[in-house]
Amino acid sequence: MLRYALLRLLGAIPTLFLVIVLAFLMVHAAPGGPFDDERVLPAEIEENIAAAYHLDEPLHKQFIRYLSGLVHGDLGPSYRYRDHTVGELIGTAFPVSLKLGAMAMLLALVVGVAAGSFAALRRNTLLDRSVMAVAMTGISIPIFVIAPLLVLLLAVRLQWLPAGWSGNVGATKFVLPVIALALPQIAYIARLTRASMIDVLASDFVRTARAQGLGTTAVVRYHALKPALLPVLSYMGPAAAAILTGSVVVEEIFGIPGLGQFFVRGALNRDYTLVLGIVVFYAALVVLLNLVVDILYGVIDPRIRQR
């Protein structure tokens, strides 16, 4: 397993390098610059600023310089947040995004697995069709539509929950952002769990367990649930990526001081190093999460580990 993990880490290096190259080129291809604002600076001052940040160098030299700093763990200084490095900004904002994403993932797993299992056990009934209908709705509606609708309904109309992020509302400030992030993933996980559970319940070992007199709850808990969760576990990597990218929208809508808000502001301000740093950090995190999922896959199913 250790050898497999090391090989996967080595295989992720070309992927990360390609992400860095594409992100670097796309950021520098955008019109404008990090120091363009309403003030018109003298040409000498603009040249001095460009020279201080090496923006006057050819693009390939800028990329080599950035890559060299990245190898040494230096994401560079932020162009717009004075006296702050990109690493410091990520270190400040990531705990908020991590807490938000972890809560959304936990909610999606619990609700999605439970809904999919109940639908599979009540196949072709009204409960099954209702769960799948809700799941299709959750898949079809994007997060940037779900989040404002939740605010309009639960915060503005009913006034049950706060509409934004503030320091005096306690834990309730997490509710709407977490629900907005988790709803699409609940829908995907419910559909995956239902399809997988139906296949597992038709397996020979499940029929043998039923023939031995075990009830439905015992069969599902001790025999069917673990193999039925394998497709869900495979989906956890893409689900984590979806939650990370979705948090960019959700954090901006709810005013959450996480990585998503820094990413949006960095893109609007042409803060090259901040945008690149967040993209590289997200890419490395997704690769790491996929590696963890693959390792857990082998732990749950010994046949995969043996192969």
SULLIN-V35918 format. One line per field, one symbol per residue. ss: DSSP state (H for helix, E for strand, L for the rest). psi: psi as a letter, one per 40 degrees, with the letter a starting at -180 (. if undefined). burial: # if it has 9 or more other ideal C-beta (glycine too) atoms within 8 Angstrom, else .. A space follows every 50 residues. Layout:
# SULLIN-V35918
ss->???
psi->???
burial->???
This chain:
# SULLIN-V35918
ss->LHHHHHHHHHHHHHHHHHHHHHHHHHHHHLLLLLLLLLLLLLHHHHHHHH HHLLLLLLHHHHHHHHHHHHHLLLLLELLLLLLLEHHHHHHHHHHHHHHH HHHHHHHHHHHHHHHHHHHHHLLLLHHHHHHHHHHHHHHHLLHHHHHHHH HHHHHHHLLLLLLLLLLLLHHHHHHHHHHHHHHHHHHHHHHHHHHHHHHH HLLHHHHHHHHLLLLHHHHHHHHHHHHHLHHHHHHHHHHHHHHHHHHHHH HHHHLLLLHHHHHHHHHHLLLHHHHHHHHHHHHHHHHHHHHHHHHHHHHH LHHHHHL
psi->dddddddddddedddddddddddddddeeiiiieehadihiidddddddd ddefeeiidddddddddddddeeheiihddgifhiddddddddddddddd dddddddddddddddddddddfheidddddddddddddddhidedddddd ddddddddfdiidahieeeaeeeedddddddddddddddddddddddddd deiddddddddeeiiddddddeddddddedddddeddddddddddddddd dddefhgaddddddddddefgddddddddddddddddddddddddddddd gddddd.
burial->...##..##..#..##..###.##..##.....##..........##.## #.###.....###.###.##....##.###...####.##..##.##.## #.###.###.###.#######.....###.##.######...#..###.# #.###......#..#.......############################ #.#..##.##...#...###..###.###########.######.##### ######.##########.###################.###.######.# #...#..
